[in-house]
């Protein structure tokens, strides 16, 4: 394995960390309706747990309400049960044709708690990035022994690994900062 291969593999892993963080942050509830909150909702459809978004059209109305229109109207009760079971903190309302989820405005206290949660998710992502950096640094040290790299080449490679790490840490900071603003916006 070469230094370039180590760096490329590390970047790939760090990108995955960033994407995972974005998915986790998308599921954090803000005052606005977001269809991504339903990604973890599984409906019992003829005995098979099926993702809700595969069996219904989900649309946002007025920014604060999700309207779920099932393709099969006979499963509306199952959809309601699945939403309650998923513990989203929102009670489903059904008129027999669609299911509505109204997102109440968040209290100041709840917003502050969500901000702490967002920061914690960001810290977890940073820890994952630092672990990848450590793996990359270990791989470079192994190269030093096996390929007889010079000390200067090893130091240069370590510096590049640190630059890559710093870049991804700053991306995490930006993503977390954006989500905090979104949470705190009334």
N, C-alpha and C positions, 0 to 999 in steps of 0.2 A: 504494500500500500504506500502511495506517495503522499507528500504533504498536501498536494492539491486534492487528492481523493479524500483525505481526512477532512479538509475544509469543506468540500462539497457535501460530504455525508453529514457533517455537523450542521451546515446551513439547512439542509433538508429536514433534519430532526427539529431544528429551531423553528422553521416555518410551520411544522406540524404543531408545535407548542403554541404558537401564535394563533393558528386556526382553531385549536381546541379552546383557547381562552376566549376567542370571539364567540364560539358556540355557547360556552358557559355563560358569558355575559348577555347574550341574546335572550337567554331564558330568565334573566333577572327581571322581575316585574317592575315596571315604572308606572307612572300614571296613565300612560298611553297604551292602547291595545296593540299587541304584537303577536301575529300568528305563530311565531317561533315558540311561544310559550306552550303550544299544543304538541310540540314534537315528541314529548315523552308520554303522551296520552295514547294508551292502547285500548281499543274497543274489542269486546268479545263478539266476533262476527262469525256465526255458525261454528262456534267452538274454537276458532283460531284467533289469537290476539293480533289485531291488525292496527297499524298506525292510523289515527283519526284523519290525518291529512290525506291519506290515500283513499278514504271512503266518503269524503265530503269536500265541498268547496268552502273555503274560509275567506271571509272578506272583512275589512275594517270599515266601520261606519262612524262618522263624526270623530274619529280618532280615539274614542273611548269605549267602543263596543265592537266585539267580534261577533259576526253572524256566521253560523255554521249551517250550511245547506247540504244535508246528506244526499248522495246519489240514490240511495234506497231509503224511502221514507219509513219503512217498517222498523228501522233500527234506531229510531230517534231516542227511544227509552234507553237503549244500550249505550248510546253516546252520552246521555245525561249521567248514567251510572259511572261510566269511565272517567268523566270529568270530575265528578265528586271523589272517586277513588284516587285520582291523581293528586288530590290535595293542592289545588292551585290557589285556594283561598278565595275563589269566586264561585258563587252559586249559579248554575245554569238555569235559564228560563226558556221554556219551550211553548210554542203555540201549535205543535203538531206538525208543522211544516219545516220550521227552522229552530235552531237553538241559539239563544243570545247570551253572551257573556259581557256584562257591563263592568268595566274597570272603575272602581271608585277612586276619587283623588286620594293620594297618599298624604298622611299626616306628616308634619315636620319631623317628629320622632322616628317614624317609619323610614323616611327618606334618609335620615342620618344612619340608621341601622343598615339600610341597603348600601349606603356609601361604604360603610365598614366592610360589608360582605364583598363588595366589588374590589376593594383594596386587598382583601385576603385572597381573592382569586388571582389578582395580579401578582401578589407575593409568591403564591404557589407556582405560577408560571415562571417567575424569575428563578426560583429554586430549580425548576426543571432545566432552564437554560444554563444555569451554573453547573448543573450535573453534566450536561452535554459538553460544556467547556472543559470540565475536568477529564472527561473521557477523551476529548480531542488532545488535551495536553499529555495524557498518559500514552496515547498512540504516537505522538511526536517523540516522546522519550524512548519508546520502543524502537522507533526508526533510528534514533541516535545510536542505539546499541547494535542493531542489526545491519544498518546501512553505513555505519561509520560516518555519520554526519558531523560536520564541524560544530563547535560550540556556538559560533556566530550564526550558522544556519538554523540551529535549534532555537536560539534566542529570537531570530527573525520570525520563525514559524510560530513561536509562543506569542509574540507581539501581534501577529496577524490573527491568531485565535482570539486574543483579547479584544481586538478591534471588532471582529465579527460578533463577539458576545456583547460588547457595549452597544453595537447597532441594534441588536434584538432586544436588549433591555430597554433601550429608549423607545422602541416600537411598543413594547408592553406599557411603558409609562404613558404614551400618547393614547393608546386604546383605553386604558383605565381612566385617564383624565376625561376623555370624551364621554364615557359611560357615567362617570360621576356627575358631569354637567347635565346629562340627560336625566339622571335620577333627581337631581336637585331642582330642575326646571319645573315650575308649577304649571 
